[in-house]
Amino acid sequence: MAHGNAHARTRSEVPPAILDIYSSRDEVLSELAMRWANQDLAQEISAFLEGHALPPFEKCPRAVLSRHVATPDNEFNEFIVQSRLLGLSPLCFEFPDDLFTTSNRGKVGLIKMTFHHGAGNSGNARITHLNVVDDLNVCQNQPLMKIRTRWGESLVGFHRRILRKFHATEVYDASQWLRQIGSRAQTFYPKYLAMVSIRHVLFENFEPGREDRFLHDIMRPSLDGIQQRFGLKPLVLPIAPAEEMHDVFWWSYPEGVKPLVVDSMWGSA
């Protein structure tokens, strides 16, 4: 599902420190072929993961997106489009037992769903919202998988259900893997990057300003450490154009999702 609707776009200058994280699509395609032909590299990654490799990454190169809960927002839809353009099978890496917090926009967006209706006469985006849980604050510090919608369905189950209406994408619950690796980002992120971006390609949007601390403290040291260890740059591609990562479009839902939410609400009445 491509984003066919015209929409107002928020653009911003992207610092070079963000851009050099990413590879080009041509680079990804040529590098993946060489890296999959290198069996010594596969063994080196396996040794680094210390027995914590996962089945979805063992048979063929994948396009990978990591989100707390897979959901068919515009970002996810574009991830599917870009995966197909590369000829790669998409995989969503999910962490649904993470705790909800109102300070995380992605987690809030699973409950206060934003719908994008294109650009209005003024050129600004036309958006609406639906809350699938009665009170955000009640959810604070609750595992996402334990949160219930206002009609009684699990929040994770609801998002999985609406995802299946649009995509048959494989979703892998990596919660147990994360517990085994270690919950501190400094511990698990290098192993995560080794698994998903040396012989696969990671799709991710890093927003300048919003994520500067994560980029400086976690992402950059992990990227540099992985590159030094394996002698290879991790393969990372943006989902949205880099200069549009602040645009509300990418973390909102297309209009076609809204009736499914409304039907769920009315079906519980």
Secondary structure, DSSP 4 states (H G I P E B T S, - for coil): ----S----------HHHHTTPPPHHHHHHHHHHHHT-HHHHHHHHHHHTT---GGGSSS-EEEEEESS----HHHHHHHHHHHHHT-EEEEEE-TTSBP-TT-HHHHHHHEEEEEEEE-TTSSEEEEEEESSS-GGGGTT-BGGG-B-TTS-BHHHHHHHHHHTT---EEEE-HHHHHHH-SSHHHHHHHHHHHHHSSSEEE----TTTSHHHIIIIIHHHHHHHHHHHSS---EE-SS-GGGTT-GGGGSB-GGGHHHHHHHHHHT-
